[in-house]
Each structure stands twice: as structure tokens, then as C-alpha cells.
Amino acid sequence: MIVKRFIVALLVIVLGAGFLPAFGASAQGHDAAVQTDAETAANLGLLLGDGGGVNATYLSKKSTRMQAAIISLRLQGLLEEAQAYTGMANFSDAGQVNKNNQAILAYLKNHPEYGWTGTGNGKFNPSEEISSQQLYKVLLEILGYQSENDFSYADTENFAEMKGLQQISGNSSLTNAHIATALVESLSVHTTSDVTLFAALQSKGVISASAMLPADQIVLRNNDKLGTIFTDKNGRTLYFFTKDVEDPNSCQDKCLSNWPIFYAEHLQIPGSLNAGDFSVLTRSDGTKQSTYKGWPLYYFVKDTAAGDIEGEGVGGVWFVAKADYSLMIGTSTALGNYFTDDYGRTLYYFDKDTKQKSVCEGTCLENWPAYTATGNMTPSTVTSSDLGSITRSDGSKQTTYKGYPLYYFVKDSKPGNLNGQNVNQVWFVIDPAKFTGTTGNTEATGTTGSPGTTETTGSQAKTYQIDIKEFSFGTEPLTVEAGSKVIFTNYDDMKHNAVAVDGSFATPLLGKGESYTITLDKVGTYDYFCEPHKQFMTGKIIVK
């Protein structure tokens, strides 16, 4: 997401501030009252941070066993008692921490009932990074459940999910942002005494009696098919509607009966999300609706249980709400479905491009900025492996779909604009169900790339494709004409490159779906290899 936000910032400079308004944001300017997990944990005194407080730097740091132990004592109202402890018996590695924390370790050493018995051989390992399994064990014990009685350590995360703790599961190393999310998540979970942990902490004086949690939450929930999706605090899935790009009031009447709106006046969000991406839409009938990255949020009436995703892909226009889409879909009354970025801004292809090659440079690129995404997360109706990237002539990356580069248009001032469609009869939106390639590629190539086959052009220069698959460059030497271009494309999950034995060319390491083009001007035989796998990944190009 960092890369995409940088690109968004760059587009503000290149395209002007008018390019960025979210299509679902209210024209009246209503903003959501949004609070992150980190802000809530800090406001409640559960997370104190370091010298700079609970800031971005602190939240990005890895959390340790020492920090987790302190947090667990704070939640039980025992931290002051531990800090004042004067017992001498301690863990053998207590000297790794300051005197205040040494007192805490001595307290834990002499109070094994609080679950911190060390890591064996008399050690505590205070600087060791903590996992989600370890943290959830601690939180479950604070809730009143007993390890090895109510649950086994090996089954910690499954048991935690049954009790409502699942947002950070599966992480072997936690950041302080993870800690914040797990802490706030735990506050709404019921203890074995059948009160929420929030209420229990208030009764102990750990949390102020006047403190309140935001009424509504966006929760990140892992789905085996779709990855990390948005739900409300009760686990009900939230959705985007592609027709809202054209008009955020597209869902009306019976549509709203089937897809009720989600609205939160005071919203709690995970620390990994950006509060600035949330807003409030005032609909045409005056009702309010929460939005994310401009997309209005909805429920689906056929989702009857927490985690249900019955609305995914319905009609090709409804998709679960997610934070990590690399591509999304917009729907136009005139053009049908087309690709957008994750904020709903229209994406285009250039009909003069060929597969894995952009010919848009200079002034063209100023008017049609390259789109670069992180990852390959797509709606379920789009094959994620069709996303890739190329390395442009300046070394920058550009996202591709089925090998063809994607662009914005400078005159699209907001999501839903389609001003680039059919410009000079060479720029077009992409309908994912119909797009097969450019006419430029049809004219320039005789075959599609497969290991060792050629793509011939109408001019003297020719383009050849070498597909890297299953740790191989193909079985036969490739013979080309002087001046030809050779495009290497990696289709393996492992990174590969191609390096000439004589040093005449070298591609960068290519991730899955990435391509790199070389030009071979001199006659000769070029043996080459993949650096990480040079013992068995070799190839040969003969230039005549």
C-alpha cells in the first residue's frame, strides 16, 4: 500500500489536485468520525508508546516478549505492583533490560500464575519477537481461560477465533500496530464472568469509568478464498457496488432492500488502515452511508452468518470490500464493466503497445501516466495471474493486464470519468471479460510468446519472446536476426533473471508476471544463465 500511496501523491503533482476526489464522498463534505485501533489503545492508556508516543514509527516496530508482558500486567491492573517489586530471584537474562523492567521480570518469575514462566533454562528472552499465537494465549488467559485446560497451546488461535479474536492470526512476528489491533479487539470479547473485557477493566480502574468505545467497527477477517475482507463488528461482510463509480446513488429501492447500506457515525478501524480513506456519503434521499476509498459500503441480505460471502461476484457488479485490491471494476451505462484502480479511477490500454512493451514515452506519458500497483489482488471474476508488470525504459515498473500496460488519463479529474475512451482511436478502457490484446500486437506479432518461439514484425526489427516457466528458458536455442528485441517474462513464483556469460546483457531479477526487454545488435552466440539457479537454468541465443 505504501507504493500505491506514493503513486497517488505523485499523481496529485502531475495531474492536479482535482484528480483525486473519491467518487463516494459527499458533496456536502461530511466526514466520518474515525479512530484507529492505535489511537483507541493510546487514549485508553493501554498502549503508551516510546519517547515519541504511539506514532507511526513506534507502530511499525516489532513487539517483544517484554512489551507483551508489560501489556498483560497493565490489563490485569498489576503493572504498578510489578514495577515496585523488590524480590531478588529473577530470570538469568534479566540484565538485558533496564532496572524498572528487571523488577517486572522478577515479579513474573515469582508469580508464575500470570503465565510468564520463561522460555526454558531459566531465561525469559525479553527481546525475542512475539507471535500472534503467544499474544492470543496471553489475552485468553486475561479473559479467564486456562491454557492446557480450556485450550491447548497448539490450538490457541482456533480457540481464540471461537471467542472473537482473529484479526492478527497467523503472524509469526508482531508489530506494535498488531498489538494495538489485538488489544482493541479483545475489549469487546466476553470474559468467563460474562462481561466484556472493557467492562471488567473499567471495574478494576484500569480504564476510566467515563471511557467509551466507538459504537461501530470495521474488522479485518481472513477468508480462505478471498483473503482479508471487511466485516462489521459482528462479522457481517461488507461489499462494493461497481455501478457506484458512475453514480454513488445507483443502488435504489429494491436494490437497497437486498443490499442494505452500512453507516457508522463513530467508526473504529484497524491500525493498518488509513483513516483518511473513510468518509460519509449523503445519499440523494438524505440518508448517510459510510465509504472506503470512495466506495459506498453495503451488506447483503443473503449473508446469514458471520463470514458469509454470498454476495461476492453477484451480477459481476458486487464484490467484497477489501483494502488491497490492485485492480477494481467500474460499470458504465454506455460501456459496461471496465478496470479502475482501487479508488475507482479509470484505467486504459494503448492500442499501439505490444505484449510486455510500452511505446508511450515523453509527452505521451505525461498525458497518460503509467499505473503501478502493489500485489495482484483482484475481484474474483478476474484472474489474478493475468496481472503482471514490465520494467520501463527509465527503470520504473508499470502494471500490466494479460501482458499489456495500464495507464491513467490526465483529463480524468475524478473517478467515473471516461474522457480517455477512444482518444485518437487508440486509447480504450478494458472490459476484463472481452479484452484479448491490442491491434498493435496483432500487427506486430505472428505468434504469442512461448519458450523459444518468435514474434515477427512487419519491419526489419523483430521481437522474440522467452517465457521463463518451471525453472527453464525453454529446451531449444533461440535464433534471431541482428537488431531483434528479446522479451524475457517470468511465470514462476520464484524470481529469475537472464545474464549473458560474456556480460553483453543482464536482466534484473524478475518476479512472477514481470518482463524485461533486451536488444541484440551484434551477430554471435550468446550463452546465458539465471544467477540464482545457474547450475541448471541456462539458455542460448544465436544472432545471425
KOLKOL-892605 format. One line per field, with one value per residue (C-alpha): residue in one letter; z, y negated, x negated. Coordinates in pm, 1 decimal, decimal comma. Layout:
resn (a ...)
c3 (Z ...)
c2 (Y ...)
c1 (X ...)
// end
This chain:
resn (m i v k r f i v a l l v i v l g a g f l p a f g a s a q g h d a a v q t d a e t a a n l g l l l g d g g g v n a t y l s k k s t r m q a a i i s l r l q g l l e e a q a y t g m a n f s d a g q v n k n n q a i l a y l k n h p e y g w t g t g n g k f n p s e e i s s q q l y k v l l e i l g y q s e n d f s y a d t e n f a e m k g l q q i s g n s s l t n a h i a t a l v e s l s v h t t s d v t l f a a l q s k g v i s a s a m l p a d q i v l r n n d k l g t i f t d k n g r t l y f f t k d v e d p n s c q d k c l s n w p i f y a e h l q i p g s l n a g d f s v l t r s d g t k q s t y k g w p l y y f v k d t a a g d i e g e g v g g v w f v a k a d y s l m i g t s t a l g n y f t d d y g r t l y y f d k d t k q k s v c e g t c l e n w p a y t a t g n m t p s t v t s s d l g s i t r s d g s k q t t y k g y p l y y f v k d s k p g n l n g q n v n q v w f v i d p a k f t g t t g n t e a t g t t g s p g t t e t t g s q a k t y q i d i k e f s f g t e p l t v e a g s k v i f t n y d d m k h n a v a v d g s f a t p l l g k g e s y t i t l d k v g t y d y f c e p h k q f m t g k i i v k)
c3 (0,0 61,5 -307,0 -419,8 -183,8 -320,7 -671,5 -564,5 -420,0 -740,9 -946,6 -741,6 -865,1 -1223,7 -1273,1 -1034,6 -709,2 -893,0 -999,9 -660,4 -503,3 -406,7 -606,6 -295,5 -88,5 -6,8 -196,4 133,0 284,6 569,4 719,6 918,6 1282,8 1251,8 1514,4 1460,9 1698,7 1789,4 1879,5 2089,0 2270,3 2342,2 2456,9 2696,3 2837,0 2720,6 2481,4 2584,5 2304,9 2346,3 2359,8 2065,3 2188,4 1981,9 1643,5 1305,6 1388,1 1711,7 1548,1 1275,5 1526,3 1611,9 1950,0 2205,0 2490,2 2734,8 2583,9 2576,2 2941,7 3042,0 2848,6 3009,3 3356,8 3270,9 3157,6 3489,1 3691,7 3818,6 3646,4 3931,7 4175,4 3944,2 3894,6 4272,8 4329,5 4527,0 4519,5 4424,5 4235,8 3863,7 3517,5 3424,8 3130,1 3319,9 3276,2 2915,5 3026,4 3242,8 3618,4 3603,1 3368,7 3578,8 3866,2 3634,6 3529,3 3893,5 3967,1 3680,3 3790,8 4134,7 4008,5 3750,7 3781,4 3541,7 3262,7 3204,0 3307,7 3066,3 2767,8 2949,5 3113,4 3348,7 3067,7 2970,4 2635,7 2681,5 2334,6 2145,3 1898,7 1990,2 1764,6 1735,1 1893,4 2200,8 2232,0 2193,6 2464,4 2699,2 2608,6 2651,2 2997,7 3084,5 2972,5 3227,3 3011,3 3127,5 2895,3 2876,4 3048,6 2832,0 2526,9 2423,2 2315,6 1970,5 1930,0 2068,8 1753,8 1670,3 2023,4 2011,7 1688,7 1854,2 2124,5 1879,6 1850,0 1495,2 1333,7 1372,4 1348,9 1153,3 1222,8 1344,1 1431,7 1554,4 1521,2 1777,4 1530,3 1559,2 1937,3 1917,5 1696,6 1922,4 2235,8 2098,7 1950,5 2292,6 2465,7 2311,2 2393,2 2693,4 2985,7 3160,9 3403,0 3109,0 3097,3 2824,9 2894,6 2854,5 3140,3 3350,1 3306,2 3397,6 3718,1 3808,6 3735,1 3452,1 3212,1 3313,3 3408,3 3167,5 2869,2 2573,1 2269,2 1923,4 1857,0 1522,3 1386,1 1059,9 1124,5 904,9 866,5 678,9 416,5 266,2 -85,1 -90,1 155,2 405,7 380,0 561,8 806,4 1072,2 1442,6 1424,3 1136,2 862,6 529,0 359,9 -18,1 -302,9 -596,4 -929,5 -1064,4 -785,8 -979,3 -1229,5 -968,6 -593,8 -573,4 -827,0 -573,0 -510,9 -399,3 -424,4 -466,8 -122,3 18,9 -94,9 -23,9 292,1 348,6 618,5 817,3 1129,4 1288,0 1505,7 1347,0 1487,4 1226,7 1238,2 1269,4 931,4 754,4 673,4 847,6 557,0 325,9 515,5 457,2 460,7 158,6 189,9 -49,5 -270,2 -14,0 267,8 436,4 517,1 414,5 510,1 226,8 187,4 -79,7 -217,4 -244,0 -54,3 178,2 180,7 342,3 152,1 284,1 193,2 425,7 731,9 938,7 1030,7 749,3 478,1 131,7 -70,5 -235,5 -392,2 -772,4 -786,4 -1130,7 -1195,7 -1010,3 -637,2 -462,6 -103,3 40,6 74,9 134,0 -100,8 -445,9 -719,1 -972,7 -928,9 -1168,3 -1253,2 -1453,6 -1710,0 -1857,2 -2201,3 -2183,5 -1932,6 -1699,3 -1713,1 -1498,0 -1235,7 -965,5 -602,5 -573,3 -877,6 -1119,4 -1479,1 -1633,7 -2006,8 -2257,6 -2557,5 -2880,3 -3018,7 -2734,4 -2787,0 -2526,3 -2242,3 -2417,6 -2376,3 -2663,7 -2470,9 -2378,6 -2329,0 -2384,3 -2426,8 -2076,1 -1935,5 -2069,9 -1992,5 -1663,2 -1609,1 -1344,4 -1089,6 -825,9 -543,8 -545,2 -770,0 -570,9 -799,2 -777,6 -800,3 -1159,5 -1272,1 -1288,7 -1061,7 -1254,5 -1553,7 -1362,0 -1410,3 -1464,8 -1705,4 -1641,5 -1839,9 -2014,9 -1710,5 -1477,9 -1324,8 -1304,2 -1479,7 -1409,2 -1697,4 -1766,3 -1982,5 -2059,2 -2174,0 -1982,7 -1793,5 -1785,5 -1635,8 -1843,9 -1731,9 -1821,5 -1593,8 -1296,7 -1075,0 -1051,6 -1303,0 -1569,4 -1902,8 -2100,8 -2236,8 -2408,7 -2784,9 -2786,4 -3133,4 -3178,3 -2987,0 -2617,3 -2460,6 -2130,3 -2058,6 -2025,6 -1838,3 -1991,5 -2351,2 -2366,4 -2557,4 -2662,1 -2882,1 -3260,1 -3228,6 -3103,2 -3378,9 -3643,6 -3481,7 -3389,6 -3574,7 -3262,7 -2893,7 -2678,5 -2567,7 -2486,6 -2791,4 -3037,9 -3230,7 -3261,2 -3603,5 -3700,8 -4032,5 -4029,5 -4023,1 -3645,7 -3487,7 -3136,2 -2973,3 -2650,3 -2398,4 -2130,8 -1807,6 -1678,3 -1440,4 -1389,2 -1762,6 -2052,4 -2295,4 -2445,5 -2776,5 -2861,8 -2992,9 -3332,0 -3409,0 -3654,7 -3558,6 -3416,9 -3273,9 -2935,4 -2689,9 -2410,8 -2104,0 -1895,8 -1570,1 -1497,7 -1192,8 -831,2 -778,2 -907,0 -1209,6 -1434,3 -1754,5 -1758,7 -2061,6 -1995,8 -2185,0 -1995,4 -2302,7 -2129,5 -1788,6 -1685,3 -1330,5 -1110,4 -1234,9 -1008,1 -1128,4 -1425,2 -1473,5 -1807,4 -1936,2 -2294,7 -2440,6 -2791,1 -2965,0 -3236,3 -3290,2 -3470,3 -3247,3 -2998,8 -2654,2 -2376,5 -2067,1 -1727,2 -1427,0 -1145,1 -854,4 -1040,6 -1273,8 -1217,2 -1416,1 -1569,9 -1891,1 -2240,0 -2574,4 -2827,0 -3175,8 -3356,5 -3735,6)
c2 (0,0 -235,8 -219,4 -295,5 -591,5 -729,4 -698,0 -871,5 -1155,6 -1177,6 -1192,8 -1491,7 -1675,9 -1553,0 -1566,4 -1838,2 -1815,3 -1782,5 -1427,4 -1270,5 -1325,2 -996,6 -925,9 -831,0 -1134,1 -1358,0 -1683,7 -1840,8 -1745,4 -1521,2 -1336,2 -1016,3 -1025,8 -761,1 -632,4 -373,1 -88,3 -254,5 -581,4 -397,9 -188,1 -501,1 -704,1 -426,4 -407,8 -50,2 -140,0 -410,2 -406,4 -515,5 -862,2 -983,6 -828,7 -598,6 -731,2 -567,6 -486,3 -313,1 -121,0 15,4 156,4 525,3 607,5 817,6 1055,7 778,5 542,0 811,5 896,9 531,2 501,8 816,6 681,5 346,7 520,9 703,9 389,4 535,5 320,9 76,1 362,8 534,0 218,3 180,8 544,7 594,0 972,0 1086,3 1410,7 1337,4 1480,3 1531,2 1288,3 1007,1 796,7 736,7 482,8 168,8 173,9 94,7 387,3 609,5 559,3 662,9 977,4 1064,8 1020,4 1256,4 1506,5 1521,7 1516,5 1798,3 1795,6 1498,7 1722,8 1583,8 1874,7 1801,2 1987,3 2256,8 2283,0 2003,3 1746,4 1504,3 1380,5 1029,6 906,9 1203,8 1112,1 1231,9 1417,9 1388,2 1732,5 1617,0 1291,0 1456,8 1708,0 1415,2 1240,9 1560,1 1606,4 1246,3 1325,4 1607,9 1911,8 2150,3 2273,1 2653,5 2673,4 2478,5 2488,2 2631,4 2402,4 2563,3 2482,5 2128,2 1941,0 2166,0 2127,8 1752,0 1722,0 1900,8 1632,8 1340,8 1292,1 1339,5 1015,5 1074,4 1455,7 1624,8 1370,2 1515,6 1171,7 887,1 513,4 269,3 198,0 565,1 531,2 229,0 415,0 723,4 511,1 321,3 639,4 807,0 527,0 636,7 1004,8 1150,9 1284,6 1611,4 1393,9 1299,7 931,0 766,6 718,6 344,8 350,4 570,6 329,1 36,0 211,6 260,0 -102,4 -7,1 -203,4 -519,8 -472,7 -753,6 -599,7 -473,3 -261,2 -370,4 -206,2 -51,5 122,7 227,0 565,2 740,5 1105,8 1372,0 1566,3 1878,5 1787,9 1409,0 1316,0 1035,5 885,6 614,4 704,7 514,5 585,9 884,2 1046,1 949,0 898,1 556,7 501,8 258,5 194,4 126,1 -90,0 -341,0 -467,5 -629,1 -735,0 -665,5 -652,9 -369,7 -128,2 -231,3 -83,6 298,8 292,9 134,7 397,1 665,1 462,2 252,8 -33,8 -37,3 -359,0 -438,3 -782,1 -685,7 -422,7 -210,9 -79,9 146,0 -33,7 100,0 -106,4 -477,2 -685,8 -931,7 -663,4 -664,1 -920,0 -959,3 -986,5 -1179,2 -994,7 -1155,9 -1075,2 -1238,1 -917,4 -869,0 -585,6 -506,3 -486,2 -343,4 -489,9 -642,0 -310,5 -312,2 -10,3 236,2 559,0 847,9 991,7 1350,0 1342,4 1504,2 1591,4 1419,7 1452,6 1540,6 1406,5 1495,0 1152,1 1196,3 1158,9 1130,2 998,3 924,4 595,2 677,6 757,9 789,7 475,2 506,9 278,5 447,1 452,7 397,3 358,4 292,3 275,4 -18,3 5,3 -248,9 -262,8 -316,5 -99,6 173,9 303,8 161,8 161,5 -102,5 -136,1 -73,5 -427,5 -385,2 -588,6 -467,8 -266,8 -244,6 -48,0 -191,7 -11,9 -71,2 120,3 478,8 751,6 670,6 346,0 -17,2 -257,4 -552,4 -780,7 -1151,6 -1373,1 -1066,2 -951,5 -1299,1 -1275,5 -906,5 -834,3 -472,4 -281,6 -82,8 133,5 347,3 714,5 887,5 884,3 868,3 920,5 1289,9 1255,7 1150,6 1399,3 1257,7 1428,4 1207,2 916,0 858,6 576,6 452,8 254,3 -70,8 -231,5 -454,2 -153,1 -214,6 53,9 49,1 284,3 497,0 695,6 1004,0 851,7 509,8 190,8 -9,2 -389,5 -679,0 -978,8 -1328,6 -1473,1 -1235,7 -1465,8 -1221,6 -856,2 -769,5 -999,6 -822,2 -1109,7 -889,0 -642,5 -621,7 -920,2 -921,4 -576,6 -420,2 -462,6 -245,5 -119,9 250,7 478,5 773,9 1017,8 917,5 790,2 1016,7 776,1 478,7 447,1 325,9 670,1 836,9 636,4 673,9 1040,2 1359,3 1575,5 1524,6 1581,0 1928,9 2060,1 2020,8 1900,3 1575,2 1271,4 1126,6 765,0 608,0 411,0 546,1 548,8 842,1 921,7 1259,8 1389,2 1614,7 1735,8 1849,9 2140,2 2427,0 2315,3 2326,4 2086,2 2348,8 2653,4 2517,6 2237,2 1923,6 1795,8 1425,7 1155,6 877,1 581,4 800,8 747,6 1036,3 1014,8 1232,0 1292,8 1486,9 1709,9 1886,7 1792,0 1782,5 1481,4 1539,0 1331,7 1383,1 1293,3 1334,3 1529,5 1264,6 979,9 839,3 829,1 885,1 853,5 762,2 1031,1 1068,2 1151,8 1351,2 1173,6 927,8 877,1 722,2 646,3 660,8 567,4 781,1 582,9 790,4 1122,8 1404,3 1672,6 1564,2 1820,8 1702,9 1826,3 1741,5 1621,3 1776,3 2110,2 2105,6 2471,3 2587,1 2281,6 2195,5 2083,8 1985,4 1712,9 1722,7 1385,8 1404,2)
c1 (0,0 -293,7 -385,2 -32,8 -1,3 -327,2 -188,0 132,4 -74,7 -275,3 42,4 158,3 -150,3 -128,4 245,3 355,2 544,5 875,0 788,4 826,4 1171,0 1334,1 1649,1 1846,3 1751,5 2039,7 2061,8 2169,3 1832,8 1945,8 1650,9 1655,2 1552,9 1285,4 1047,1 775,3 702,0 373,4 547,8 806,0 545,7 341,7 643,3 744,3 391,2 339,3 57,8 -188,6 -445,8 -805,1 -964,6 -756,7 -434,6 -216,1 -326,6 -386,2 -747,6 -650,8 -366,2 -594,3 -844,9 -849,8 -696,4 -883,7 -809,2 -899,9 -643,1 -376,2 -441,0 -405,2 -79,1 60,5 -20,1 138,6 457,9 474,5 411,0 82,0 -177,5 -240,7 -273,1 -521,9 -727,4 -759,3 -856,9 -1180,6 -1221,9 -1573,8 -1504,5 -1499,8 -1549,1 -1914,8 -1893,2 -1715,9 -2029,1 -1930,4 -1668,8 -1669,9 -1620,3 -1249,9 -1189,0 -1416,3 -1171,8 -888,8 -1074,6 -1143,9 -772,3 -681,9 -948,3 -789,2 -429,3 -409,8 -30,5 -28,7 -155,6 -505,9 -725,9 -1008,9 -1147,5 -1344,7 -1687,8 -1594,8 -1570,4 -1294,2 -1435,7 -1287,6 -1394,0 -1251,7 -976,5 -629,5 -384,8 -7,5 23,5 -169,2 23,8 362,5 264,8 198,1 524,5 727,3 579,7 668,0 1023,5 1026,7 948,9 677,7 406,2 380,8 718,8 964,4 737,9 403,2 123,1 118,3 489,8 463,7 561,5 855,3 988,8 925,2 1125,7 1419,3 1413,9 1387,3 1010,6 883,6 767,9 393,2 389,7 114,7 -160,3 -488,6 -624,5 -404,7 -447,8 -314,1 -32,6 69,1 62,5 294,4 542,6 545,5 590,2 888,6 1033,8 1019,0 1211,2 1542,1 1487,9 1668,3 1469,2 1552,7 1752,2 1978,8 1888,5 1686,6 1318,3 1381,4 1633,1 1404,6 1114,1 1335,7 1442,3 1074,3 991,7 756,0 977,5 1157,7 1522,1 1615,8 1433,6 1635,0 1557,3 1676,4 2010,8 1915,1 1610,4 1453,4 1297,4 1042,2 1138,0 943,1 1136,5 980,5 1097,4 1075,1 802,0 855,6 1204,3 1402,9 1675,9 1864,7 1810,7 2048,3 1860,4 2109,7 1934,4 1931,0 1943,3 1863,3 2101,9 1927,1 2212,0 2144,5 1841,4 2077,7 2333,9 2298,4 2679,7 2702,5 2849,5 3209,9 3543,3 3540,0 3164,1 3133,3 3369,1 3123,9 2810,3 2869,7 2628,0 2361,3 2324,7 2127,3 2126,8 1830,6 1612,5 1329,4 1081,7 774,1 441,9 329,3 598,4 579,6 844,9 834,3 973,7 1304,9 1575,4 1953,5 2180,1 2504,3 2732,5 2995,7 3266,8 3068,0 2954,2 2588,8 2359,7 2000,8 1748,6 1398,0 1169,2 1488,2 1673,8 2006,5 2032,2 2321,7 2441,4 2607,2 2935,2 2841,0 2540,8 2695,6 2387,8 2063,6 1811,1 2066,2 1968,2 2279,4 2267,7 1924,9 1940,5 2321,4 2415,3 2049,5 2100,6 2090,9 1762,7 1646,6 1489,8 1112,3 817,2 570,5 728,7 469,2 749,2 1119,2 1411,3 1632,9 1954,4 2069,8 2419,8 2264,0 1951,3 2031,1 1760,9 1408,3 1095,8 1025,8 763,8 858,8 1000,2 1226,4 1012,8 1034,1 750,1 675,2 470,8 281,0 362,6 11,2 -150,9 -257,8 -265,6 -508,6 -612,6 -502,7 -565,6 -420,9 -712,2 -782,8 -479,1 -260,3 -348,9 -278,8 75,3 115,7 -67,5 -166,8 25,8 -172,9 -9,3 -139,9 -45,8 206,8 531,6 834,2 1211,3 1299,8 1425,2 1075,9 786,7 519,7 238,2 327,5 174,0 -195,7 -440,7 -703,0 -1017,4 -1001,1 -1297,6 -1362,8 -1370,6 -1026,7 -758,8 -422,9 -133,7 -7,6 308,3 255,1 -83,2 47,0 -48,6 216,6 244,6 442,2 558,0 462,5 803,4 994,1 1041,5 1229,7 1335,8 1605,6 1460,0 1405,5 1255,5 977,3 1209,9 1138,3 899,2 738,0 894,0 600,7 686,5 955,3 1092,6 1054,0 1354,6 1199,4 1448,4 1368,1 1009,8 768,9 493,7 409,9 429,4 72,1 -21,9 182,7 -1,8 -342,6 -339,4 -286,9 -256,5 -206,0 -511,0 -604,6 -950,2 -1172,3 -903,5 -921,2 -701,1 -777,3 -717,2 -637,6 -966,8 -1323,4 -1344,4 -1171,6 -1058,0 -1100,1 -953,8 -1125,7 -887,8 -1052,8 -849,2 -918,9 -1279,4 -1356,4 -1418,1 -1288,0 -1450,9 -1586,3 -1832,0 -1658,8 -1778,6 -1715,5 -1821,8 -2062,2 -1869,8 -1596,2 -1438,7 -1400,9 -1144,4 -1204,7 -887,9 -888,6 -588,7 -736,0 -666,8 -1045,8 -1242,4 -1467,9 -1693,6 -1893,8 -2264,2 -2491,2 -2810,5 -3010,7 -2843,3 -2666,6 -2328,1 -2172,9 -1811,1 -1710,2 -1559,6 -1202,7 -911,5 -612,1 -448,2 -736,9 -913,1 -1234,0 -1338,8 -1690,1 -1809,6 -2074,0 -2254,0 -2568,5 -2595,3 -2715,9 -2618,4 -2507,5 -2505,2 -2319,1 -2203,9 -1985,2 -2209,1 -2014,9 -1987,0 -2289,4 -2375,2 -2073,7 -1898,4 -2085,5 -1994,2 -2140,3 -2052,9 -2206,5 -2212,0 -2255,9)
// end
